[in-house]
Amino acid sequence: MAPYDDIADLPPRVRAHLPGHAQEIYLAAFNHAWQQHADEARREEIAHRIAWAAVKRVYEKTGDRWVRK
């Protein structure tokens, strides 16, 4: 896994469940975390956790949908 170049490169579960703006947040947060944690053994896991946390600051899951807070 490496930083994502485009929203189309995000994992299918992210693209399928998050609205477009939330996908942009995920992409930016993942890529930033990927760079910041270059020396970590669990780099990918950390980057995904940080990306989801960034999404959850702006969006919340209501039923099956992610909606802006």
MOPAC internal coordinates of N, CA, C and O (Angstrom, degrees):
PM7 1SCF
backbone

  N    0.0000 0     0.00 0     0.00 0    0    0    0
  C    1.4575 1     0.00 0     0.00 0    1    0    0
  C    1.5236 1   108.75 1     0.00 0    2    1    0
  O    1.2310 1   121.25 1   -37.72 1    3    2    1
  N    1.2747 1   115.21 1   142.28 1    3    2    1
  C    1.4597 1   121.96 1   177.57 1    5    3    2
  C    1.5204 1   107.31 1  -139.73 1    6    5    3
  O    1.2310 1   120.23 1    -7.11 1    7    6    5
  N    1.3013 1   117.16 1   172.89 1    7    6    5
  C    1.4624 1   118.09 1   178.04 1    9    7    6
  C    1.5354 1   110.63 1   -54.49 1   10    9    7
  O    1.2310 1   121.58 1   -29.66 1   11   10    9
  N    1.3033 1   114.58 1   150.34 1   11   10    9
  C    1.4614 1   120.64 1  -179.28 1   13   11   10
  C    1.5253 1   109.80 1   -87.66 1   14   13   11
  O    1.2310 1   120.52 1   -45.83 1   15   14   13
  N    1.3204 1   116.61 1   134.17 1   15   14   13
  C    1.4624 1   121.40 1   178.88 1   17   15   14
  C    1.5253 1   112.01 1   -81.73 1   18   17   15
  O    1.2310 1   120.68 1   149.68 1   19   18   17
  N    1.3233 1   116.31 1   -30.32 1   19   18   17
  C    1.4601 1   120.56 1  -171.73 1   21   19   18
  C    1.5298 1   109.08 1  -151.72 1   22   21   19
  O    1.2310 1   120.85 1   -20.52 1   23   22   21
  N    1.3101 1   115.98 1   159.48 1   23   22   21
  C    1.4645 1   120.77 1   178.26 1   25   23   22
  C    1.5289 1   110.55 1   -56.87 1   26   25   23
  O    1.2310 1   120.17 1   144.52 1   27   26   25
  N    1.3125 1   117.27 1   -35.48 1   27   26   25
  C    1.4659 1   120.83 1  -179.80 1   29   27   26
  C    1.5287 1   111.83 1   -62.45 1   30   29   27
  O    1.2310 1   119.89 1   161.49 1   31   30   29
  N    1.3168 1   117.82 1   -18.51 1   31   30   29
  C    1.4585 1   122.24 1  -179.72 1   33   31   30
  C    1.5314 1   113.12 1   -87.25 1   34   33   31
  O    1.2310 1   120.16 1   168.89 1   35   34   33
  N    1.3344 1   117.30 1   -11.11 1   35   34   33
  C    1.4611 1   120.81 1  -178.78 1   37   35   34
  C    1.5264 1   110.37 1   -63.08 1   38   37   35
  O    1.2310 1   120.36 1   -23.32 1   39   38   37
  N    1.3400 1   116.92 1   156.68 1   39   38   37
  C    1.4629 1   119.67 1   177.87 1   41   39   38
  C    1.5372 1   110.47 1   -57.61 1   42   41   39
  O    1.2310 1   120.21 1   -33.41 1   43   42   41
  N    1.3262 1   117.20 1   146.59 1   43   42   41
  C    1.4690 1   120.89 1  -178.80 1   45   43   42
  C    1.5238 1   114.13 1   -53.89 1   46   45   43
  O    1.2310 1   119.62 1   141.57 1   47   46   45
  N    1.3340 1   118.33 1   -38.43 1   47   46   45
  C    1.4706 1   119.11 1  -178.54 1   49   47   46
  C    1.5313 1   111.77 1   -66.98 1   50   49   47
  O    1.2310 1   120.11 1   150.58 1   51   50   49
  N    1.3070 1   117.39 1   -29.42 1   51   50   49
  C    1.4651 1   120.79 1   177.02 1   53   51   50
  C    1.5314 1   109.14 1   -72.19 1   54   53   51
  O    1.2310 1   120.59 1   131.62 1   55   54   53
  N    1.3100 1   116.48 1   -48.38 1   55   54   53
  C    1.4727 1   120.69 1  -179.41 1   57   55   54
  C    1.5207 1   112.02 1   -63.85 1   58   57   55
  O    1.2310 1   120.36 1   143.50 1   59   58   57
  N    1.3132 1   116.93 1   -36.50 1   59   58   57
  C    1.4630 1   120.54 1  -175.89 1   61   59   58
  C    1.5288 1   112.95 1   -74.27 1   62   61   59
  O    1.2310 1   119.81 1   153.05 1   63   62   61
  N    1.3141 1   117.96 1   -26.95 1   63   62   61
  C    1.4587 1   120.45 1  -172.02 1   65   63   62
  C    1.5209 1   115.27 1  -108.20 1   66   65   63
  O    1.2310 1   119.93 1   152.66 1   67   66   65
  N    1.3131 1   117.73 1   -27.34 1   67   66   65
  C    1.4649 1   119.50 1  -175.22 1   69   67   66
  C    1.5246 1   111.73 1   -97.29 1   70   69   67
  O    1.2310 1   120.41 1   -38.24 1   71   70   69
  N    1.3348 1   116.82 1   141.76 1   71   70   69
  C    1.4651 1   119.12 1   172.65 1   73   71   70
  C    1.5335 1   110.45 1   -65.67 1   74   73   71
  O    1.2310 1   120.44 1   -15.54 1   75   74   73
  N    1.3165 1   116.77 1   164.46 1   75   74   73
  C    1.4596 1   122.23 1  -175.38 1   77   75   74
  C    1.5146 1   114.73 1   -51.86 1   78   77   75
  O    1.2310 1   120.21 1   132.09 1   79   78   77
  N    1.3349 1   117.21 1   -47.91 1   79   78   77
  C    1.4631 1   120.12 1  -178.51 1   81   79   78
  C    1.5248 1   111.22 1   -63.50 1   82   81   79
  O    1.2310 1   120.57 1   140.58 1   83   82   81
  N    1.3176 1   116.52 1   -39.42 1   83   82   81
  C    1.4635 1   120.41 1   178.08 1   85   83   82
  C    1.5271 1   110.88 1   -65.56 1   86   85   83
  O    1.2310 1   120.30 1   146.02 1   87   86   85
  N    1.3174 1   117.04 1   -33.98 1   87   86   85
  C    1.4603 1   120.79 1   176.37 1   89   87   86
  C    1.5268 1   110.43 1   -65.69 1   90   89   87
  O    1.2310 1   120.42 1   142.19 1   91   90   89
  N    1.3176 1   116.81 1   -37.81 1   91   90   89
  C    1.4718 1   120.48 1   177.06 1   93   91   90
  C    1.5257 1   110.34 1   -63.60 1   94   93   91
  O    1.2310 1   120.65 1   138.32 1   95   94   93
  N    1.3319 1   116.37 1   -41.68 1   95   94   93
  C    1.4698 1   121.08 1   177.61 1   97   95   94
  C    1.5261 1   109.66 1   -61.61 1   98   97   95
  O    1.2310 1   120.85 1   133.49 1   99   98   97
  N    1.3252 1   115.97 1   -46.51 1   99   98   97
  C    1.4682 1   121.12 1  -179.40 1  101   99   98
  C    1.5233 1   110.66 1   -59.27 1  102  101   99
  O    1.2310 1   120.78 1   132.32 1  103  102  101
  N    1.3121 1   116.11 1   -47.68 1  103  102  101
  C    1.4665 1   122.26 1  -179.36 1  105  103  102
  C    1.5263 1   111.13 1   -57.46 1  106  105  103
  O    1.2310 1   120.51 1   129.34 1  107  106  105
  N    1.3234 1   116.64 1   -50.66 1  107  106  105
  C    1.4615 1   121.02 1  -177.85 1  109  107  106
  C    1.5303 1   111.27 1   -64.48 1  110  109  107
  O    1.2310 1   120.45 1   136.35 1  111  110  109
  N    1.3307 1   116.74 1   -43.65 1  111  110  109
  C    1.4626 1   120.32 1  -178.48 1  113  111  110
  C    1.5248 1   111.43 1   -67.25 1  114  113  111
  O    1.2310 1   120.50 1   137.99 1  115  114  113
  N    1.3288 1   116.66 1   -42.01 1  115  114  113
  C    1.4653 1   119.78 1   178.98 1  117  115  114
  C    1.5209 1   110.37 1   -61.48 1  118  117  115
  O    1.2310 1   120.49 1   130.69 1  119  118  117
  N    1.3166 1   116.66 1   -49.31 1  119  118  117
  C    1.4621 1   119.98 1  -177.21 1  121  119  118
  C    1.5221 1   111.70 1   -62.27 1  122  121  119
  O    1.2310 1   120.31 1   140.13 1  123  122  121
  N    1.3234 1   117.01 1   -39.87 1  123  122  121
  C    1.4632 1   120.33 1   178.70 1  125  123  122
  C    1.5358 1   110.15 1   -65.56 1  126  125  123
  O    1.2310 1   120.84 1   133.81 1  127  126  125
  N    1.3320 1   116.00 1   -46.19 1  127  126  125
  C    1.4661 1   119.91 1  -179.86 1  129  127  126
  C    1.5269 1   110.70 1   -64.14 1  130  129  127
  O    1.2310 1   120.52 1   143.44 1  131  130  129
  N    1.3246 1   116.61 1   -36.56 1  131  130  129
  C    1.4768 1   120.75 1   178.76 1  133  131  130
  C    1.5244 1   110.02 1   -58.51 1  134  133  131
  O    1.2310 1   120.68 1   137.24 1  135  134  133
  N    1.3273 1   116.30 1   -42.76 1  135  134  133
  C    1.4649 1   120.53 1  -179.84 1  137  135  134
  C    1.5270 1   111.27 1   -71.69 1  138  137  135
  O    1.2310 1   120.20 1   139.58 1  139  138  137
  N    1.3222 1   117.22 1   -40.42 1  139  138  137
  C    1.4602 1   121.31 1  -176.06 1  141  139  138
  C    1.5270 1   113.07 1   -70.50 1  142  141  139
  O    1.2310 1   120.06 1   155.17 1  143  142  141
  N    1.3145 1   117.49 1   -24.83 1  143  142  141
  C    1.4652 1   121.11 1  -175.77 1  145  143  142
  C    1.5275 1   111.97 1  -113.70 1  146  145  143
  O    1.2310 1   120.76 1  -144.40 1  147  146  145
  N    1.3103 1   116.15 1    35.60 1  147  146  145
  C    1.4693 1   122.04 1  -176.38 1  149  147  146
  C    1.5327 1   112.75 1   -58.76 1  150  149  147
  O    1.2310 1   119.94 1   151.11 1  151  150  149
  N    1.3109 1   117.72 1   -28.89 1  151  150  149
  C    1.4606 1   120.94 1  -176.01 1  153  151  150
  C    1.5283 1   113.67 1   -93.34 1  154  153  151
  O    1.2310 1   120.29 1  -178.57 1  155  154  153
  N    1.3175 1   117.06 1     1.43 1  155  154  153
  C    1.4624 1   121.35 1  -177.57 1  157  155  154
  C    1.5253 1   111.30 1   -85.76 1  158  157  155
  O    1.2310 1   120.37 1   -41.01 1  159  158  157
  N    1.3159 1   116.89 1   138.99 1  159  158  157
  C    1.4692 1   121.32 1   178.39 1  161  159  158
  C    1.5318 1   110.93 1   -66.28 1  162  161  159
  O    1.2310 1   120.24 1   145.97 1  163  162  161
  N    1.3306 1   117.15 1   -34.03 1  163  162  161
  C    1.4657 1   121.68 1  -178.32 1  165  163  162
  C    1.5253 1   110.47 1  -102.15 1  166  165  163
  O    1.2310 1   120.52 1  -140.72 1  167  166  165
  N    1.2882 1   116.62 1    39.28 1  167  166  165
  C    1.4570 1   124.19 1  -174.45 1  169  167  166
  C    1.5365 1   113.25 1   -51.33 1  170  169  167
  O    1.2310 1   120.38 1   130.95 1  171  170  169
  N    1.3200 1   116.87 1   -49.05 1  171  170  169
  C    1.4645 1   120.22 1  -177.58 1  173  171  170
  C    1.5330 1   111.26 1   -64.23 1  174  173  171
  O    1.2310 1   120.61 1   134.44 1  175  174  173
  N    1.3174 1   116.44 1   -45.56 1  175  174  173
  C    1.4690 1   120.42 1   179.10 1  177  175  174
  C    1.5210 1   110.61 1   -60.14 1  178  177  175
  O    1.2310 1   120.51 1   134.86 1  179  178  177
  N    1.3101 1   116.63 1   -45.14 1  179  178  177
  C    1.4623 1   121.03 1   179.50 1  181  179  178
  C    1.5232 1   110.50 1   -60.98 1  182  181  179
  O    1.2310 1   120.28 1   134.55 1  183  182  181
  N    1.3192 1   117.06 1   -45.45 1  183  182  181
  C    1.4668 1   120.84 1  -178.89 1  185  183  182
  C    1.5259 1   111.41 1   -62.13 1  186  185  183
  O    1.2310 1   119.99 1   139.20 1  187  186  185
  N    1.3391 1   117.63 1   -40.80 1  187  186  185
  C    1.4667 1   120.10 1   177.88 1  189  187  186
  C    1.5246 1   111.18 1   -65.88 1  190  189  187
  O    1.2310 1   120.10 1   138.81 1  191  190  189
  N    1.3115 1   117.42 1   -41.19 1  191  190  189
  C    1.4736 1   120.31 1   178.84 1  193  191  190
  C    1.5258 1   111.35 1   -62.98 1  194  193  191
  O    1.2310 1   120.62 1   137.24 1  195  194  193
  N    1.3020 1   116.42 1   -42.76 1  195  194  193
  C    1.4620 1   120.68 1   179.03 1  197  195  194
  C    1.5237 1   110.37 1   -65.43 1  198  197  195
  O    1.2310 1   120.35 1   139.63 1  199  198  197
  N    1.3273 1   116.93 1   -40.37 1  199  198  197
  C    1.4694 1   120.82 1   179.42 1  201  199  198
  C    1.5241 1   110.85 1   -62.94 1  202  201  199
  O    1.2310 1   120.21 1   135.34 1  203  202  201
  N    1.3336 1   117.20 1   -44.66 1  203  202  201
  C    1.4650 1   119.56 1   178.28 1  205  203  202
  C    1.5277 1   110.69 1   -64.20 1  206  205  203
  O    1.2310 1   119.92 1   140.47 1  207  206  205
  N    1.3175 1   117.76 1   -39.53 1  207  206  205
  C    1.4676 1   120.72 1   178.75 1  209  207  206
  C    1.5246 1   110.73 1   -62.21 1  210  209  207
  O    1.2310 1   120.39 1   141.04 1  211  210  209
  N    1.3234 1   116.86 1   -38.96 1  211  210  209
  C    1.4649 1   120.75 1   178.51 1  213  211  210
  C    1.5254 1   110.50 1   -64.25 1  214  213  211
  O    1.2310 1   120.43 1   138.50 1  215  214  213
  N    1.3174 1   116.78 1   -41.50 1  215  214  213
  C    1.4715 1   120.31 1   177.80 1  217  215  214
  C    1.5242 1   109.81 1   -62.83 1  218  217  215
  O    1.2310 1   120.46 1   136.72 1  219  218  217
  N    1.3278 1   116.72 1   -43.28 1  219  218  217
  C    1.4664 1   121.08 1  -175.94 1  221  219  218
  C    1.5252 1   113.30 1   -68.82 1  222  221  219
  O    1.2310 1   119.89 1   164.62 1  223  222  221
  N    1.3211 1   117.81 1   -15.38 1  223  222  221
  C    1.4657 1   120.29 1   175.22 1  225  223  222
  C    1.5250 1   110.68 1   -73.07 1  226  225  223
  O    1.2310 1   120.14 1   154.85 1  227  226  225
  N    1.3325 1   117.34 1   -25.15 1  227  226  225
  C    1.4631 1   121.77 1  -175.52 1  229  227  226
  C    1.5300 1   111.87 1  -112.18 1  230  229  227
  O    1.2310 1   120.47 1   150.62 1  231  230  229
  N    1.3151 1   116.71 1   -29.38 1  231  230  229
  C    1.4674 1   122.01 1  -176.28 1  233  231  230
  C    1.5192 1   110.42 1  -121.66 1  234  233  231
  O    1.2310 1   121.15 1   -24.39 1  235  234  233
  N    1.3384 1   115.40 1   155.61 1  235  234  233
  C    1.4494 1   120.90 1   173.58 1  237  235  234
  C    1.5176 1   108.39 1  -135.58 1  238  237  235
  O    1.2310 1   121.42 1   -27.89 1  239  238  237
  N    1.3067 1   114.88 1   152.11 1  239  238  237
  C    1.4532 1   119.24 1  -179.10 1  241  239  238
  C    1.5198 1   108.52 1   -88.12 1  242  241  239
  O    1.2310 1   121.15 1   -56.09 1  243  242  241
  N    1.3147 1   115.40 1   123.91 1  243  242  241
  C    1.4590 1   122.56 1   177.23 1  245  243  242
  C    1.5209 1   106.84 1  -120.81 1  246  245  243
  O    1.2310 1   120.85 1   -72.27 1  247  246  245
  N    1.3208 1   115.97 1   107.73 1  247  246  245
  C    1.4580 1   119.58 1  -173.51 1  249  247  246
  C    1.5171 1   108.79 1    66.59 1  250  249  247
  O    1.2310 1   120.93 1    58.19 1  251  250  249
  N    1.3236 1   115.83 1  -121.81 1  251  250  249
  C    1.4692 1   120.97 1   179.37 1  253  251  250
  C    1.5212 1   112.72 1   -99.34 1  254  253  251
  O    1.2310 1   120.29 1  -177.00 1  255  254  253
  N    1.3266 1   117.05 1     3.00 1  255  254  253
  C    1.4784 1   120.18 1  -173.85 1  257  255  254
  C    1.5179 1   111.35 1  -116.24 1  258  257  255
  O    1.2310 1   121.19 1   -30.94 1  259  258  257
  N    1.3197 1   115.32 1   149.06 1  259  258  257
  C    1.4525 1   122.54 1   172.57 1  261  259  258
  C    1.5173 1   106.96 1   -96.43 1  262  261  259
  O    1.2310 1   120.53 1   -56.33 1  263  262  261
  N    1.3318 1   116.59 1   123.67 1  263  262  261
  C    1.4571 1   121.75 1  -178.17 1  265  263  262
  C    1.5274 1   109.29 1  -125.35 1  266  265  263
  O    1.2310 1   121.19 1   -29.22 1  267  266  265
  N    1.3088 1   115.33 1   150.78 1  267  266  265
  C    1.4683 1   120.85 1   179.06 1  269  267  266
  C    1.5238 1   109.61 1   -68.03 1  270  269  267
  O    1.2310 1   120.83 1   -42.64 1  271  270  269
  N    1.3168 1   116.02 1   137.36 1  271  270  269
  C    1.4738 1   121.12 1   179.14 1  273  271  270
  C    1.5085 1   110.75 1   -67.99 1  274  273  271
  O    1.2310 1   120.10 1   180.00 1  275  274  273

